[in-house]
């Protein structure tokens, strides 16, 4: 039983070390032994809380709560594992500096946890060579895990800031409307395609970075903000809808070089890869088929409404609008189901994520900014 207890303690410590390695150093999506499962379980529990109108605020606490729970889990399991290894040695291999040495499990966990910080931090000292090595190993493990954890937390919040900055940037570029037609009109004012191409290239690069930070730090998925423009769903929708309009609405003779540019392809591929990765990794529900008859009509209405705004901006448009609408519906069918699956999973309504789609058919639900656009 003594040997079995020590083997189980060593197993706990090795499991934690493997999880730290996979989460912090290896840094790939869905690779952690404990971290990924803990994050999913915490998110599901937060979703079940009866928060009512405070639900957005409660869900915004989930990301930080996951990090706190992860650090606590690592710390507790390391202490328990070390305690299980030390427990059979209390009174022989490990003794109190003065007085009688307690031999209960709680004391062993205390000694194990203390040895993870600094050797000699408690009034218990190793007496045998094996326990001296064990105490030294614990101190190295403890300081290493603390250093890696602090670095990991700093990187998480740096990546979160970059993601939020991209969301706010695209929200501002669309005149705070969340409408990709408005964003496109602001990118290329008065039909000046070359003038806005640099901004388009910057967006493409930042979207590729956003995809990679979610790949390296999957816990970012669980950081939800009250403002929808900070969500990955809104950011990717704006990017993908912008590319869809570029490919389907702009004329080939004057804007063909923009359609064929590496920046447009990069923005499309990066955004599509990001939303696809999040859907496949974090969501149990598979996205539905896109481009069906029910979805096609709102998308066509959205396309012709976008043409009006692009025409106001002086952009060169396709001569055959019906063919353009068909291409837009085809392109949108590739990514809309992915976002329609992702947004509700993060407790956002599609009206928050895609305010430009419903208003052409439903004037009573038309947001105020669309009224301003129509009167402009």
C-alpha distance (Angstrom), angle and dihedral (degrees) to the residues before:
residue distance angle dihedral
X1 . . .
X2 3.80 . .
X3 3.80 90.8 .
X4 3.80 92.2 44.9
X5 3.79 90.8 51.8
X6 3.78 91.5 51.8
X7 3.80 92.3 46.3
X8 3.81 90.5 52.7
X9 3.81 90.3 48.1
X10 3.79 91.0 51.7
X11 3.82 89.3 48.2
X12 3.83 91.0 54.6
X13 3.79 92.4 49.8
X14 3.80 93.4 46.9
X15 3.82 90.5 48.5
X16 3.80 90.9 54.0
X17 3.79 92.5 46.1
X18 3.80 90.8 49.6
X19 3.80 90.4 49.4
X20 3.82 91.3 49.6
X21 3.80 89.6 49.0
X22 3.81 94.5 49.2
X23 3.81 94.7 41.8
X24 3.80 101.5 41.8
X25 3.80 107.8 21.4
X26 3.79 106.3 24.5
X27 3.82 89.5 37.8
X28 3.80 105.6 -175.1
X29 3.76 129.4 144.0
X30 3.82 115.2 -88.5
X31 3.82 95.9 -1.0
X32 3.82 103.2 114.6
X33 3.79 118.7 108.8
X34 3.82 94.0 -145.2
X35 3.80 108.1 1.1
X36 3.80 98.1 68.1
X37 3.81 93.9 47.5
X38 3.80 92.2 44.9
X39 3.81 91.5 51.1
X40 3.81 93.8 50.0
X41 3.79 92.8 46.8
X42 3.81 92.4 49.1
X43 3.81 91.9 49.3
X44 3.80 91.9 50.6
X45 3.80 91.1 50.2
X46 3.80 91.2 50.4
X47 3.82 89.8 49.6
X48 3.83 89.8 54.4
X49 3.79 95.3 52.3
X50 3.85 111.6 112.1
X51 3.80 94.5 -127.5
X52 3.82 99.0 147.0
X53 3.79 112.6 -170.5
X54 3.80 89.4 -2.6
X55 3.79 90.9 62.9
X56 3.86 95.3 107.9
X57 3.80 90.4 51.6
X58 3.80 92.8 47.3
X59 3.82 92.5 48.9
X60 3.80 90.6 49.2
X61 3.82 87.5 64.0
X62 3.80 93.4 56.9
X63 3.81 98.2 83.5
X64 3.83 95.4 52.8
X65 3.83 89.8 41.5
X66 3.81 90.4 55.8
X67 3.80 91.2 53.6
X68 3.82 91.9 49.0
X69 3.80 91.7 48.4
X70 3.79 91.7 46.9
X71 3.82 93.0 53.5
X72 3.81 91.0 45.3
X73 3.80 91.6 48.8
X74 3.79 92.4 51.3
X75 3.81 92.1 46.8
X76 3.80 96.2 46.4
X77 3.80 95.2 45.4
X78 3.80 92.0 48.3
X79 3.80 90.8 50.2
X80 3.81 92.8 46.7
X81 3.79 92.0 46.2
X82 3.79 92.5 50.1
X83 3.81 89.6 45.1
X84 3.80 92.4 53.7
X85 3.80 90.0 52.1
X86 3.81 92.8 47.9
X87 3.83 97.1 40.7
X88 3.83 97.6 82.0
X89 3.82 89.2 48.3
X90 3.80 97.4 54.9
X91 3.77 109.9 119.7
X92 3.80 93.9 18.7
X93 3.82 115.3 36.2
X94 3.80 92.1 21.0
X95 3.79 122.2 35.5
X96 3.78 138.3 175.5
X97 3.79 115.8 -104.1
X98 3.80 90.2 -124.0
X99 3.77 135.5 12.1
X100 3.76 128.4 5.9
X101 3.81 118.3 -23.4
X102 3.85 114.1 -122.3
X103 3.80 113.3 -134.5
X104 3.81 102.1 -164.1
X105 3.80 123.2 122.0
X106 3.81 95.0 -114.6
X107 3.79 90.3 57.8
X108 3.81 89.3 49.4
X109 3.81 91.1 52.7
X110 3.81 89.3 48.5
X111 3.79 91.1 51.5
X112 3.81 91.3 45.5
X113 3.80 92.7 49.5
X114 3.80 92.0 47.0
X115 3.79 92.0 50.2
X116 3.81 89.9 56.1
X117 3.79 91.0 68.5
X118 3.82 110.6 38.6
X119 3.79 129.7 -13.2
X120 3.79 107.9 -106.5
X121 3.80 95.1 18.3
X122 3.83 89.4 133.0
X123 3.80 131.1 45.3
X124 3.80 90.4 -103.0
X125 3.80 121.1 96.4
X126 3.81 132.8 -170.1
X127 3.80 115.2 -112.6
X128 3.80 103.5 -176.1
X129 3.79 130.0 59.3
X130 3.81 91.6 -115.4
X131 3.80 92.6 53.9
X132 3.80 92.2 45.4
X133 3.78 88.8 55.2
X134 3.81 89.1 45.9
X135 3.80 93.0 52.6
X136 3.79 91.2 46.8
X137 3.81 91.0 48.7
X138 3.81 90.4 49.8
X139 3.79 92.2 52.4
X140 3.82 91.2 50.9
X141 3.82 91.7 47.3
X142 3.79 93.0 46.7
X143 3.80 96.6 49.9
X144 3.81 91.7 43.1
X145 3.80 93.9 50.7
X146 3.81 91.3 47.2
X147 3.82 91.5 50.9
X148 3.81 93.0 46.4
X149 3.80 92.2 46.3
X150 3.82 93.3 51.8
X151 3.81 90.7 48.4
X152 3.80 90.7 47.5
X153 3.82 92.9 51.5
X154 3.80 91.8 49.2
X155 3.80 90.8 50.6
X156 3.80 92.0 48.0
X157 3.78 93.2 55.9
X158 3.80 93.1 42.4
X159 3.82 88.9 54.0
X160 3.81 90.7 45.6
X161 3.78 90.8 52.9
X162 3.81 90.8 51.5
X163 3.80 91.4 49.3
X164 3.79 92.3 49.6
X165 3.79 91.6 46.1
X166 3.82 89.5 55.8
X167 3.80 91.7 49.1
X168 3.80 92.7 48.9
X169 3.81 91.2 45.1
X170 3.80 93.2 54.4
X171 3.80 91.1 43.3
X172 3.81 90.5 53.6
X173 3.81 92.7 44.2
X174 3.80 89.1 56.2
X175 3.84 89.1 54.7
X176 3.83 88.3 -105.9
X177 3.79 91.2 -65.7
X178 3.79 103.5 109.3
X179 3.82 86.9 -133.0
X180 3.80 115.9 134.2
X181 3.81 91.4 -157.0
X182 3.79 88.4 59.6
X183 3.80 90.3 46.7
X184 3.80 90.5 51.1
X185 3.79 91.2 48.3
X186 3.82 89.9 52.1
X187 3.80 92.5 46.1
X188 3.81 92.1 55.0
X189 3.84 106.7 27.4
X190 3.80 116.0 -173.9
X191 3.78 89.2 5.8
X192 3.83 93.7 -67.5
X193 3.79 98.5 151.4
X194 3.79 97.7 172.4
X195 3.81 92.6 50.4
X196 3.79 95.3 61.7
X197 3.78 98.1 37.2
X198 3.83 92.7 91.6
X199 3.80 90.4 55.8
X200 3.79 89.5 49.3
X201 3.80 90.2 51.6
X202 3.81 90.8 51.0
X203 3.79 91.0 51.6
X204 3.80 90.5 50.5
X205 3.80 91.8 51.9
X206 3.80 93.4 46.9
X207 3.79 91.1 49.1
X208 3.80 90.4 53.8
X209 3.80 88.3 51.3
X210 3.81 90.6 50.0
X211 3.80 89.9 53.2
X212 3.80 91.6 51.2
X213 3.82 96.6 47.0
X214 3.82 89.3 54.9
X215 3.78 88.1 50.1
X216 3.81 92.8 50.5
X217 3.82 96.5 37.4
X218 3.83 108.5 31.1
X219 3.82 91.7 173.9
X220 3.83 87.0 75.8
X221 3.80 87.0 78.3
X222 3.81 89.6 71.3
X223 3.80 95.4 53.6
X224 3.79 103.7 101.2
X225 3.80 125.7 178.7
X226 3.77 130.0 -159.4
X227 3.80 91.7 -124.0
X228 3.83 110.1 77.9
X229 3.79 93.2 -149.0
X230 3.80 88.8 71.3
X231 3.80 91.8 58.5
X232 3.78 123.1 103.8
X233 3.81 88.3 -131.7
X234 3.82 92.8 61.5
X235 3.80 94.3 42.1
X236 3.79 95.0 49.7
X237 3.80 92.3 43.0
X238 3.80 91.2 53.6
X239 3.80 91.1 48.3
X240 3.80 96.7 45.6
X241 3.80 94.2 42.7
X242 3.81 90.0 49.3
X243 3.81 91.3 53.6
X244 3.81 90.9 44.8
X245 3.81 90.2 54.4
X246 3.80 92.2 46.2
X247 3.81 91.2 53.2
X248 3.79 96.9 42.0
X249 3.81 106.4 30.7
X250 3.81 107.5 35.9
X251 3.80 120.9 84.8
X252 3.80 118.0 -107.8
X253 3.78 95.9 -139.1
X254 3.82 95.6 59.2
X255 3.80 104.1 19.2
X256 3.78 101.0 31.4
X257 3.80 91.6 107.4
X258 3.80 90.4 56.0
X259 3.82 91.5 51.1
X260 3.80 91.2 50.9
X261 3.81 95.5 43.2
X262 3.79 123.0 119.2
X263 3.82 90.5 -126.0
X264 3.80 93.4 61.0
X265 3.79 91.0 47.4
X266 3.80 91.4 46.6
X267 3.80 92.5 50.1
X268 3.81 90.6 49.1
X269 3.80 96.5 45.5
X270 3.81 95.9 42.2
X271 3.80 93.8 48.9
X272 3.80 93.8 44.8
X273 3.80 92.2 47.8
X274 3.80 91.3 49.1
X275 3.80 96.9 52.1
X276 3.82 91.9 40.1
X277 3.81 91.8 51.9
X278 3.80 92.5 49.7
X279 3.81 92.6 48.1
X280 3.80 94.3 48.1
X281 3.80 95.4 43.5
X282 3.78 106.3 39.1
X283 3.79 107.5 22.6
X284 3.77 126.8 75.1
X285 3.80 93.3 -163.2
X286 3.78 116.4 82.6
X287 3.82 116.1 -135.7
X288 3.77 116.6 -105.5
X289 3.76 126.4 -116.0
X290 3.78 115.1 -77.7
X291 3.76 133.5 -138.9
X292 3.81 97.7 35.7
X293 3.78 123.8 152.6
X294 3.80 93.9 -96.6
X295 3.80 94.5 54.0
X296 3.81 96.4 38.8
X297 3.82 97.3 72.7
X298 3.83 97.2 54.7
X299 3.78 89.0 44.7
X300 3.80 91.8 51.5
X301 3.80 90.3 48.7
X302 3.77 89.5 49.4
X303 3.82 90.3 50.5
X304 3.81 94.9 52.9
X305 3.81 91.0 45.4
X306 3.81 88.3 52.3
X307 3.81 90.1 50.9
X308 3.80 89.6 58.9
X309 3.80 91.6 55.0
X310 3.80 93.3 44.7
X311 3.79 90.4 49.3
X312 3.82 89.4 53.0
X313 3.80 88.5 52.9
X314 3.80 91.0 55.0
X315 3.79 96.4 -115.9
X316 3.82 118.5 156.1
X317 3.80 107.3 -107.3
X318 3.78 134.4 -163.6
X319 3.78 117.3 -90.3
X320 3.81 94.6 -139.5
X321 3.79 103.1 58.1
X322 3.81 94.4 176.3
X323 3.79 91.9 58.2
X324 3.79 88.4 46.8
X325 3.80 90.6 52.0
X326 3.80 91.1 51.8
X327 3.80 90.9 51.1
X328 3.81 90.8 47.9
X329 3.81 91.7 51.9
X330 3.81 90.2 49.3
X331 3.79 93.1 49.6
X332 3.78 93.2 44.7
X333 3.79 90.7 50.6
X334 3.80 88.4 64.6
X335 3.80 96.6 58.8
X336 3.80 111.1 15.9
X337 3.86 95.3 78.2
X338 3.80 89.6 52.7
X339 3.79 92.7 55.0
X340 3.81 92.6 40.0
X341 3.80 86.8 58.4
X342 3.80 96.4 42.6
X343 3.81 99.3 47.3
X344 3.85 98.1 58.6
X345 3.80 89.7 44.5
X346 3.79 87.1 61.8
X347 3.83 90.3 45.6
X348 3.81 95.7 -107.6
X349 3.78 122.6 132.6
X350 3.80 118.2 -130.8
X351 3.81 89.1 -119.5
X352 3.82 87.3 63.6
X353 3.78 94.2 45.4
X354 3.82 99.0 39.0
X355 3.82 109.3 24.3
X356 3.81 91.9 160.8
X357 3.81 98.9 64.0
X358 3.80 105.6 62.1
X359 3.79 101.8 42.0
X360 3.85 100.5 74.8
X361 3.84 90.9 66.8
X362 3.80 98.1 30.4
X363 3.83 111.9 50.3
X364 3.79 92.2 172.7
X365 3.82 89.1 62.3
X366 3.79 94.4 43.4
X367 3.82 109.4 129.7
X368 3.83 116.8 -121.9
X369 3.81 92.7 -109.7
X370 3.78 90.3 60.5
X371 3.79 89.8 54.6
X372 3.80 88.2 54.0
X373 3.79 90.8 49.8
X374 3.80 92.3 51.2
X375 3.79 91.9 50.8
X376 3.80 94.1 44.6
